[in-house]
Amino acid sequence: MRTSEITRKTKETDIKIKLNIDGSGTPVIDTGIGFFDHMLTALCVHGGFDMEISCKGDLNVDGHHSVEDVGISLGKAFAEALGDKSGITRYGSAFIPMDEALGFCALDISARPFLVFNAEFTNEKIGDYDSCLTEEFMRAFAFNAGITLHLKSEYGKNDHHITEALFKALAYALRTAVKKNESGKAVSTKGTL
């Protein structure tokens, strides 16, 4: 089983994460930010991962530290669970429609972190979640997981739908990329990732 447990405690956040990449899509998530919990639940369910995420953050300031630090911790959890990454498919991509919005994700679990994020939001907030934090989460996740991550909102009007399409596109792209390949070897001309 490809699993990991991560704890991260700072003056701003106290985070505990349990991840099972080969799970059944079971979420147990509480960050104190309702919409963010909804997005992490979508990532878990549509990715087929079991995730337990608990975050106590300085929400009296705002949601930034909580969202970014969960991204850091979840990225580290994926990196730890995947180990040397040998035997995985490595690449994944997905287009996901969410009503009028269409989100796209392409990624490479390459140990070469990078983020290209192309999405615009009309509203400052979605519930109690700052719209701009989607990019912050994706950057923190990609850089700590060692993933080259490209995300694009092809179109959309509703910020909830745009954001959810991006999280679900990430879920399906990850689901493909972490699948075990037939050879059991690293998919790389270098022989290692």
Disulfide bonds with the S-S distance in Angstrom:
none
